[in-house]
């Protein structure tokens, strides 16, 4: 944990407490049920794709946090038996892999230029990213690098702006004067991402909408508080403090026991994931390309 100690006191979902470390104070935030469901859906998708595509090696680039705790978005691949490489990870979150007994399934490399990574050609069965790629200045160039290091497949998961929570989120930023820190919104449209894949010479073999719990993906009081306190803290080059995240999904995976509501929604999500049928109410979409 980078030399830091975390308090183990119980924290209600969506609340925080203060951890004292020497003369400094670090806030602990616990991922709320919506983020936990994100992770559950990813877990299911990764398992399905690992079996469907026969994956053995996966690289996540970059792997810092998008919505909450970073460097845990590829755990589903590790759990399915893949060897995972995390590029530019949040090293203080690697404890999640250790707690799940997956430390031998993950490698990390830091200080990497995602446009010229130096990773080997065709080095991984799949190159993957969860949402953070839209923060980059030149996504088309980045996609070419992902194509180069992938032996066969590239998978991008992206926030979906074609759902009712998006305009509300934009309004919150405008009303409160928060800078927009969620990447280039023009890439949060599935048609544009599919076109970008084709322009990069990747054949789109599957795409779809996931994380469809039945409610929009809104910003509320908690999001406003996080923006006020941490600002741009999820960006890897930020100088601002960022919270220590508690991740309930780690405990669910350890116990192999998931709430009934999560399993029911996950079944719906995976069964009807392909295509755009669920897009109007889905928080995320994915595009899978083949070289």
Phi, psi and omega per residue, in radians:
X1 nan 0.501 3.067
X2 1.106 0.510 3.095
X3 1.430 0.066 -3.123
X4 -1.744 2.592 3.047
X5 -1.882 2.377 3.097
X6 -1.818 2.494 2.994
X7 -1.217 2.489 3.126
X8 -1.779 0.217 3.133
X9 -1.114 2.517 -3.110
X10 -1.149 2.466 3.132
X11 -2.306 2.268 3.114
X12 -1.187 2.495 3.130
X13 -0.910 2.308 3.093
X14 1.493 -0.061 3.115
X15 -1.828 3.095 3.137
X16 -2.509 2.813 2.957
X17 -2.428 2.991 -3.080
X18 -1.765 2.297 3.037
X19 -1.854 2.218 -3.131
X20 -1.661 2.195 3.111
X21 -2.278 1.760 -3.071
X22 1.120 -2.235 -3.138
X23 -1.616 0.038 -3.070
X24 -1.854 2.861 3.087
X25 -2.204 2.276 3.086
X26 -2.066 2.327 3.101
X27 -1.476 2.433 3.017
X28 -1.865 2.225 3.079
X29 -2.007 2.514 3.100
X30 -1.935 2.250 -3.137
X31 -1.048 2.334 -3.115
X32 -1.382 3.018 -3.004
X33 -1.085 -0.511 3.119
X34 -1.148 -0.731 3.094
X35 -1.200 -0.663 3.099
X36 -1.065 -0.685 3.100
X37 -1.180 -0.651 3.008
X38 -0.860 -0.863 -3.057
X39 -1.178 -0.627 3.111
X40 -1.119 -0.758 3.123
X41 -1.101 -0.740 3.094
X42 -1.047 -0.715 3.121
X43 -0.998 -0.778 -3.141
X44 -1.182 -0.775 -3.130
X45 -1.084 -0.749 -3.126
X46 -1.125 -0.712 3.098
X47 -1.095 -0.773 3.127
X48 -1.076 -0.812 -3.095
X49 -1.208 -0.606 3.101
X50 -1.063 -0.767 3.121
X51 -1.260 -0.747 -3.084
X52 -1.126 -0.703 -3.040
X53 -1.769 -0.087 -3.120
X54 1.150 0.748 -3.056
X55 -1.319 2.490 3.039
X56 -2.208 -0.547 -3.126
X57 -2.264 2.383 -3.100
X58 -2.373 2.434 2.987
X59 -2.065 2.314 3.034
X60 -1.879 2.058 -3.069
X61 -2.474 2.163 -0.292
X62 -1.322 2.961 -3.010
X63 -2.154 0.375 3.071
X64 -1.350 3.040 -3.023
X65 -1.268 2.506 3.078
X66 -1.846 -1.030 -3.132
X67 -1.750 -0.511 -3.052
X68 -2.732 -2.202 -3.099
X69 -1.172 2.308 3.134
X70 -1.555 3.026 3.015
X71 1.134 0.277 3.093
X72 -2.100 0.034 -3.060
X73 -1.298 -0.262 -3.135
X74 -1.796 0.154 -3.102
X75 -1.021 -0.588 3.120
X76 -1.045 -0.645 3.084
X77 -1.186 -0.748 3.109
X78 -1.091 -0.730 3.133
X79 -1.125 -0.537 3.137
X80 -1.417 -0.031 3.056
X81 1.884 0.037 -3.137
X82 -1.395 2.677 2.939
X83 -1.595 2.136 -2.995
X84 -1.950 2.371 3.015
X85 -1.987 2.180 3.112
X86 -1.776 2.173 3.131
X87 -1.716 2.233 -3.122
X88 0.936 0.996 -3.083
X89 -1.381 2.947 2.919
X90 -1.601 1.734 -2.983
X91 -1.104 -0.459 3.140
X92 -1.268 -0.156 3.091
X93 -1.753 0.050 -3.099
X94 -1.212 -0.200 3.101
X95 -1.026 -0.471 -3.141
X96 -1.066 -0.721 3.094
X97 -1.125 -0.695 3.140
X98 -1.154 -0.770 -3.119
X99 -1.079 -0.528 -3.118
X100 -1.582 0.069 -3.141
X101 1.236 0.464 -3.080
X102 -1.972 0.256 -3.089
X103 -1.037 -0.538 3.140
X104 -1.393 -0.055 3.141
X105 -1.731 0.031 -3.037
X106 -2.344 2.436 3.014
X107 -2.154 2.718 3.137
X108 -2.265 2.535 2.998
X109 -2.380 2.366 -3.031
X110 -2.096 2.930 3.104
X111 0.991 0.775 -3.091
X112 -1.785 2.386 2.993
X113 -1.416 1.983 -3.036
X114 -1.228 -0.221 3.067
X115 -1.545 -0.376 -3.130
X116 -2.569 1.297 -2.901
X117 -1.279 -0.431 -3.042
X118 1.355 -0.008 3.062
X119 -1.262 2.689 -3.026
X120 -1.179 2.597 2.999
X121 -1.009 2.421 3.081
X122 0.911 0.646 -3.021
X123 -1.419 -0.293 -3.043
X124 -2.428 2.524 3.100
X125 -1.047 -0.670 -3.083
X126 -2.410 2.348 2.959
X127 -1.842 2.272 -2.928
X128 -2.354 2.581 2.942
X129 -2.588 2.559 3.089
X130 -1.977 1.704 2.925
X131 1.260 -0.636 -2.986
X132 -1.158 -0.336 -3.097
X133 -1.105 -0.438 -3.134
X134 -1.268 -0.193 3.074
X135 -1.383 -0.241 -3.054
X136 -1.311 2.701 -3.109
X137 -1.317 -0.427 -3.066
X138 -2.454 1.279 -3.118
X139 -0.979 -0.708 3.121
X140 -1.040 -0.696 3.095
X141 -1.149 -0.722 3.087
X142 -1.036 -0.738 -3.123
X143 -1.100 -0.614 3.081
X144 -1.107 -0.654 3.088
X145 -1.212 -0.676 3.067
X146 -1.084 -0.704 3.098
X147 -1.100 -0.705 -3.108
X148 -1.111 -0.759 -3.054
X149 -1.452 -0.202 3.117
X150 -1.508 2.355 3.066
X151 -1.236 -0.642 -3.070
X152 -2.553 -0.636 -2.957
X153 -2.225 2.595 3.000
X154 -2.254 2.308 -3.136
X155 -2.230 2.129 3.035
X156 -2.056 2.271 3.021
X157 -1.904 2.339 -2.929
X158 -2.434 2.585 3.019
X159 -1.099 2.522 -3.063
X160 -1.834 2.034 3.114
X161 -1.515 -0.072 3.141
X162 -1.607 0.894 3.114
X163 -2.625 2.695 -2.912
X164 -1.180 -0.276 3.129
X165 -1.302 -0.359 -3.055
X166 -1.137 -0.924 3.140
X167 -1.042 -0.592 3.079
X168 -1.110 -0.720 3.115
X169 -1.078 -0.763 3.112
X170 -1.092 -0.704 -3.133
X171 -1.109 -0.730 3.118
X172 -1.021 -0.773 3.130
X173 -1.091 -0.695 -3.121
X174 -1.217 -0.788 -3.091
X175 -1.120 -0.749 -3.073
X176 -1.617 -0.058 3.096
X177 1.263 0.408 3.105
X178 -1.332 2.372 3.021
X179 -1.142 2.552 3.126
X180 -1.341 2.015 -3.054
X181 -2.058 0.398 -3.031
X182 -1.946 0.431 3.049
X183 1.502 3.127 3.139
X184 -1.300 1.981 -3.034
X185 -1.192 -0.335 -3.141
X186 -1.147 -0.335 3.108
X187 -1.593 0.054 3.112
X188 -1.621 0.511 3.103
X189 -2.191 2.220 -2.987
X190 -1.109 -0.587 -3.137
X191 -1.162 -0.674 3.141
X192 -1.184 -0.702 -3.141
X193 -1.184 -0.720 3.075
X194 -1.056 -0.712 3.116
X195 -1.139 -0.687 3.115
X196 -1.089 -0.681 3.076
X197 -1.061 -0.836 -3.116
X198 -1.093 -0.707 3.139
X199 -1.161 -0.434 3.088
X200 -1.491 0.007 -3.138
X201 1.450 0.376 3.097
X202 -1.792 2.342 3.093
X203 -1.499 2.049 -3.141
X204 -1.296 1.978 -3.085
X205 -1.810 -0.264 3.076
X206 -2.820 2.512 3.033
X207 -2.669 2.756 -3.135
X208 -3.142 3.119 -3.112
X209 -1.922 2.287 3.127
X210 -2.319 3.034 -3.060
X211 1.041 1.151 -3.083
X212 -2.076 1.334 -3.033
X213 -1.453 -0.141 3.126
X214 1.820 -0.142 3.050
X215 -2.117 2.691 3.113
X216 -1.196 2.925 -3.111
X217 -1.743 1.368 -2.992
X218 -1.622 2.916 2.910
X219 -1.715 2.334 3.133
X220 -2.247 -2.850 -3.121
X221 -0.962 -0.668 -3.124
X222 -1.141 -0.744 -3.140
X223 -1.109 -0.684 3.117
X224 -1.096 -0.768 3.111
X225 -1.073 -0.756 -3.130
X226 -1.126 -0.716 3.097
X227 -1.096 -0.720 -3.126
X228 -1.138 -0.721 -3.011
X229 -1.466 -0.710 -2.997
X230 -1.913 -0.264 3.074
X231 0.932 -1.988 -3.040
X232 -1.696 0.469 -2.937
X233 -1.168 -0.346 3.131
X234 -1.398 -0.128 3.071
X235 -1.359 2.423 -3.015
X236 -1.149 -0.391 -3.085
X237 -1.800 0.292 -3.099
X238 -1.349 2.499 3.070
X239 -1.637 -0.118 -3.106
X240 -1.344 2.724 3.073
X241 -1.126 2.680 3.036
X242 -2.343 2.745 -3.055
X243 -1.333 2.826 2.901
X244 -1.566 2.137 -3.014
X245 -1.610 2.375 2.897
X246 -1.689 2.341 -2.996
X247 -2.131 1.668 -3.114
X248 -1.005 -0.518 -3.106
X249 -1.048 -0.504 3.119
X250 -1.062 -0.751 3.123
X251 -1.170 -0.668 3.105
X252 -1.095 -0.741 -3.132
X253 -1.165 -0.732 -3.136
X254 -1.042 -0.717 -3.096
X255 -1.518 -0.192 -3.051
X256 0.942 0.618 -3.134
X257 -2.292 1.995 -3.092
X258 -2.023 2.525 3.129
X259 -0.993 2.599 -3.111
X260 -1.007 -0.762 -3.111
X261 -1.041 -0.626 -3.123
X262 -1.223 -0.714 -3.141
X263 -1.185 -0.685 3.134
X264 -1.146 -0.852 3.126
X265 -1.118 -0.664 3.126
X266 -1.113 -0.640 3.104
X267 -1.121 -0.774 3.089
X268 -1.074 -0.775 -3.100
X269 -1.065 -0.826 -3.066
X270 -1.293 -0.629 -3.110
X271 -1.117 -0.687 -3.059
X272 -1.989 0.527 -3.043
X273 -1.250 -0.585 -2.995
X274 -1.299 2.546 3.120
X275 1.424 -2.820 -3.025
X276 -1.983 0.202 -3.096
X277 -0.933 -0.771 -3.072
X278 -1.633 0.029 -3.004
X279 -0.967 -0.710 -3.083
X280 -1.070 -0.338 3.141
X281 -2.161 0.197 -3.124
X282 -1.624 2.455 3.130
X283 -1.405 -0.444 -3.067
X284 -2.345 2.763 2.908
X285 -2.384 2.872 3.127
X286 -2.363 2.660 3.038
X287 -2.304 2.245 3.136
X288 -2.007 2.123 -3.136
X289 -2.045 2.703 -3.138
X290 -2.166 2.415 3.118
X291 -1.264 nan nan
